[in-house]
């Protein structure tokens, strides 16, 4: 990370590996909150927008249900998304694939139905251990891994802040520092 970073990360980094010809990003975080509180934050629409980003969420929390998200802000995030991936990237039309409340939430992620996010929660000494895996779609360009790792890392930092009763803003500079950090790591691998 850059020496002038305004926020240092204290969490273990995400990883990327190839599994059956697909790239899989993986994060493991421990929260000092019970599984039920973390579950609520990742599955209730009004809680999702507190950490995922300003937007509109429509979630039918059943297997096969819709999980639609429209990013509406902050302006700097919208600008970054549009610059990176175009206007269509502001709207996600995802589908709930697997559900086992309050332990497992799996859904498609993004425009490719082969892109899958899986949230697994388990009790951990009075808190919760969250394992997030994002299986990238077939044909994923590994050069984009630092971008995606930085994105998930930032979102998990924001999730933790919301669970702790705070709300750190999305900062482009923090995401860029994380992206550069992951680029260094993936280039070295």
Secondary structure as the mmCIF struct_conf table of DSSP 4:
data_model
#
loop_
_struct_conf.conf_type_id
_struct_conf.id
_struct_conf.beg_label_comp_id
_struct_conf.beg_label_asym_id
_struct_conf.beg_label_seq_id
_struct_conf.end_label_comp_id
_struct_conf.end_label_asym_id
_struct_conf.end_label_seq_id
TURN_TY1_P TURN_TY1_P1 UNK A 3 UNK A 4
BEND BEND1 UNK A 6 UNK A 7
BEND BEND2 UNK A 11 UNK A 11
HELX_LH_PP_P HELX_LH_PP_P1 UNK A 12 UNK A 14
STRN STRN1 UNK A 15 UNK A 19
TURN_TY1_P TURN_TY1_P2 UNK A 20 UNK A 21
STRN STRN2 UNK A 22 UNK A 31
BEND BEND3 UNK A 32 UNK A 33
HELX_RH_AL_P HELX_RH_AL_P1 UNK A 35 UNK A 43
BEND BEND4 UNK A 44 UNK A 44
HELX_RH_AL_P HELX_RH_AL_P2 UNK A 45 UNK A 51
BEND BEND5 UNK A 52 UNK A 52
STRN STRN3 UNK A 54 UNK A 59
BEND BEND6 UNK A 62 UNK A 62
TURN_TY1_P TURN_TY1_P3 UNK A 63 UNK A 64
STRN STRN4 UNK A 66 UNK A 73
HELX_RH_AL_P HELX_RH_AL_P3 UNK A 75 UNK A 85
HELX_RH_3T_P HELX_RH_3T_P1 UNK A 87 UNK A 90
STRN STRN5 UNK A 91 UNK A 100
TURN_TY1_P TURN_TY1_P4 UNK A 101 UNK A 103
STRN STRN6 UNK A 104 UNK A 108
BEND BEND7 UNK A 110 UNK A 111
TURN_TY1_P TURN_TY1_P5 UNK A 113 UNK A 114
STRN STRN7 UNK A 116 UNK A 124
TURN_TY1_P TURN_TY1_P6 UNK A 125 UNK A 126
STRN STRN8 UNK A 127 UNK A 135
HELX_LH_PP_P HELX_LH_PP_P2 UNK A 136 UNK A 137
TURN_TY1_P TURN_TY1_P7 UNK A 138 UNK A 139
HELX_RH_3T_P HELX_RH_3T_P2 UNK A 142 UNK A 144
HELX_RH_AL_P HELX_RH_AL_P4 UNK A 145 UNK A 163
TURN_TY1_P TURN_TY1_P8 UNK A 164 UNK A 165
HELX_LH_PP_P HELX_LH_PP_P3 UNK A 168 UNK A 170
HELX_RH_AL_P HELX_RH_AL_P5 UNK A 172 UNK A 188
#
